[in-house]
Amino acid sequence: MLGSLCLITAVWSMSLQDAIQATLDHSPTVELSYAQVMEAESRIHSTRAGLLPELAASGGALWQNEIDFFLPDELDQDALNEAFDAADIPFVLDLDAMAEVLEPMVVIPGFQWIVKAEATQAILAPGLWLALRAAGAGASLARAEYQVRRYEITQTVLRAWHASARAHALVSEGQRAVETASEILSLARAVVENGVMAEDQIIPAREALSTARAGLARAQAAANAADSVLRMLSGIDDTADAPRVPSSIPPLDSMLGSISRPDVAAAGTRIEAAQAAYRATRAPALPVLGLSANVTFMDPAPEFADTWNWQVMLGITAPLFQGGKVSGQLDEAAARVSQARAAADAIQLQASIEVARTHGELSAAMASLEERERAVDLASQAVDAARTRFQHGSGSMLDLEQAQGKLLQARTGLTMARADAAMYSDLLKLSTGALP
């Protein structure tokens, strides 16, 4: 019987894939998540900059107090001559004569033009490499979270799309009910015109038509509401196409073994990012081997310096004491790794439970579908028999109306069962990550 299941009758054009893609294309949530990916990737570039050479230049005019050095002013002539005599050195210091020969030297000029260029390069910086790997892991996590946001939105669109398809299928059934009730009323009026029945005997047929029209109005209102939700999500002014009812149910074990959902993948990426962050936490405690060089131009130059001066330095910078800051941060990072692992186990378990639950709901919907099809067959036969009896004068209008009501109820149940089977089939695919 399952092989005979057909599409839910509908004439609308928007497929589930169209609705999902349209929603993902213009969803502000997806746009925000993508912007977060861009932000995370920019951290890779900014962190990598620490491994590249840096060049800086500065220049300007300097005003300061001028410092001179004049040797005669710095010497004590009498003390030095006494020291020479005591040491039997045949030399007499004459500072006045020296002052006539020597000139004051400018140790620090009062005004200078100074231009300086400096370059630095980290040669061996394990902390920077760890930080770079942590930034890369963070970017991978942002991309994984981006896929999770898309997955969550897909689930919302799927339910909205199926709600629209279900509502329009019920509208079709409502229209069929109105048409059938109108046919029965026309048949009853023909019987009244032939004088077989009195006018008041066709009141049940009139009531049935009124009830059918009220049901159709409610179904159309529900369809309009479902379409509004789908339209707001997808941005497409259209309604859902007819979903396909599955012909079989996949084995539960194979579904549990094929789970590849974005949230499960993100959980694993979150563990890797937490581990990378743990390793990067050690960065402030690691030494750095670096090379620096600078060139300085001064005009005017001091007496004891050249106009151009340069320096090159190869050195190691190693932190000695940080007050336990790094160890405390390591404990926090280790705790986050444990949390990420526990969360991954919880997400995997939740995904398995969701697959098992949806598989059970699909199984129940398919079983109900078979029962509903048999109910429709039996109700159709009862309507045909009641119609025949009524036309031959051996049955009443009330019997026909009651048979028709049971058929309407059976067909509505069949429509709901088909909609449930189609929805749970897609939800089962989505719960394993098979539905994009």
Buried (B, 14 or more C-beta within 10 A) or exposed (E): EBEEBEEBEBEBEBBBEBBBBBBBEEBEBBEEBBEBBEEBBEBBEEBBEBBEEEEEEEEEEEEEEEEBBEEBEEEEBEEBBEEBEEEEEEEEBEBEEBBEEEEEEBEBBEEBEEBBBBBBBBEEBBBBBBBBBBBBBBBBBBBBBBBBBBBBBBBBBBBBBBBBBBBBBBBBBBBBBBEBBBBBBEBBBEBBEEEEBEEEBBEBBBEBBEBBBEBBEEBBEBBEEBBEBBBEBBEBEBBBBBBBBBEEBBEBEEBBEEBEBBBBBBBBBBBBBBBBBBBBBBBEBBEBBBBBBBBBBBEEBBEEEEEEEEEEEEEEEEEEEEEEEBEEBBEEBBEBBEEBBEBBEEBBEEBBEBBBBBBEBBBBBBEBBEEBBEBBEEBBEBBEBBBEBBBEEEBBBBBBBBBBBBBBBBBBBBBBBBBBBBBBBBBBBBBBBBBE
